[in-house]
Amino acid sequence: MPRATERIGRAGEYLAASFLSRISDTVMVVPHSSEADIIFEHENKLYKVQVKTKSKIDKHRINWRFDMRRGSHSKVRGYDDGVIDIFAFVSLKYMNIIFSLPTGQNQLTIADEHIKNNDPIKNILDILDNIH
C-alpha cells in the first residue's frame, strides 16, 4: 500500500478512535495485520470496528462510495460473519464518521449531506442500543 494511502487510512482510524473515546474508556487501535482496526468496550462488551476512510468524493460522483471489503491485495476480500461488529465510514474532508452494522454488501453509498451533517456520537450510541 502506498504511503499516502496508508496515511489516509491511519488518519481515519485515529479519528474514529477519538470519537469512540468519548463513549468508552477502553479504545485500542489495532496493528494493520489484524482483522479489525479498532477494539472498544461499551457496557462490559468488546466491539470490533473496521474503518473505511475516504479523503474526498470520487471524481464524477455526488455521493461517497465506500468499499466494504478488505484491501485489493488480499486473497479473500470479504469478512467472515462475526469478525467485524461495526463499520466506521470516515470522511476526512468533513472530519466526520458514519457508524454502521455490517450489511453483507460489498459497497455502501452515502449521500454527501448525510456524512457532512451526521452526529457520530448519537449514531454510535443508537447502534449500540440496538445491537444484540
C-alpha positions in Angstrom: 0.0 0.0 0.0 1.5 3.4 -0.9 2.5 5.6 2.0 -0.1 8.3 1.2 -2.9 5.7 1.1 -1.7 4.2 4.4 -1.6 7.7 6.0 -5.2 8.3 4.9 -6.3 5.0 6.4 -4.4 5.6 9.6 -5.9 9.1 9.9 -9.4 7.6 9.6 -8.6 5.0 12.3 -7.4 7.7 14.7 -10.3 9.9 14.0 -12.8 7.1 14.7 -10.9 6.1 17.8 -11.1 9.7 19.1 -14.9 9.7 18.7 -15.2 6.3 20.3 -13.1 7.5 23.3 -16.0 9.9 24.1 -18.2 6.9 24.9 -15.6 4.4 26.1 -12.6 4.3 28.5 -11.1 1.4 26.5 -10.3 2.1 22.9 -7.4 0.4 21.1 -6.2 1.0 17.5 -5.0 -2.5 16.4 -2.0 -3.2 14.2 -2.5 -3.5 10.5 -2.3 -7.3 10.3 -5.4 -7.7 12.3 -9.0 -8.2 11.0 -10.4 -5.2 12.9 -8.9 -1.7 13.1 -10.2 -0.7 16.5 -11.5 -2.6 19.5 -13.5 -0.7 22.1 -15.5 -1.6 25.2 -19.1 -0.4 25.9 -21.1 -1.6 28.9 -18.7 -4.5 29.6 -18.7 -5.8 26.0 -15.9 -5.6 23.4 -16.7 -4.5 19.8 -14.5 -4.8 16.7 -14.6 -1.9 14.3 -13.4 -1.9 10.7 -12.7 1.6 9.5 -13.1 2.7 5.8 -11.7 6.1 5.0 -12.0 8.5 2.1 -10.4 11.9 1.8 -12.7 13.1 -1.0 -15.6 12.0 -3.2 -14.6 10.1 -6.3 -14.5 12.1 -9.5 -17.8 12.4 -11.3 -19.8 11.3 -8.2 -22.1 13.3 -6.0 -22.1 10.7 -3.1 -19.5 8.9 -1.1 -18.9 5.3 -2.1 -17.1 3.0 0.4 -15.8 -0.4 -0.4 -16.7 -2.7 2.5 -14.2 -5.4 1.5 -10.6 -5.9 2.5 -7.8 -4.3 0.5 -7.3 -5.2 -3.1 -4.1 -7.1 -2.4 -5.9 -9.6 -0.1 -6.7 -13.0 -1.5 -10.0 -13.2 0.4 -11.7 -9.8 0.1 -14.8 -10.4 2.3 -15.1 -10.6 6.1 -16.5 -13.8 7.7 -19.6 -13.4 9.8 -18.9 -12.2 13.3 -15.4 -10.9 12.5 -16.5 -7.2 12.4 -19.2 -5.8 14.7 -19.3 -2.3 13.3 -18.1 -0.4 10.3 -16.9 3.2 10.6 -17.1 5.2 7.3 -14.8 8.2 7.6 -14.8 11.4 5.5 -11.6 13.2 6.1 -13.0 16.1 4.1 -15.6 16.7 6.8 -13.7 15.1 9.6 -16.9 13.1 10.3 -17.9 9.5 10.6 -21.0 7.3 10.0 -21.0 4.1 12.0 -23.0 1.1 10.6 -23.6 -2.5 11.3 -22.3 -4.9 8.6 -24.8 -5.3 5.8 -23.3 -8.2 3.8 -22.9 -5.9 0.8 -19.6 -5.1 -0.9 -20.2 -1.3 -1.2 -22.1 1.4 0.7 -23.1 4.7 -0.9 -23.7 7.6 1.5 -25.2 11.0 0.5 -22.8 13.9 0.8 -25.2 15.8 3.1 -25.7 12.8 5.3 -22.0 12.3 6.0 -21.4 16.0 6.3 -24.2 16.5 8.9 -24.1 13.2 10.8 -23.7 13.3 14.6 -21.3 10.3 15.1 -21.8 10.1 18.9 -25.5 9.8 18.6 -25.0 7.5 15.6 -22.8 5.0 17.5 -25.0 5.1 20.7 -28.1 4.3 18.6 -26.2 1.3 17.1 -25.0 0.1 20.5 -28.6 0.4 21.9 -29.9 -1.8 19.1 -27.1 -4.3 18.7 -27.8 -7.9 20.0 
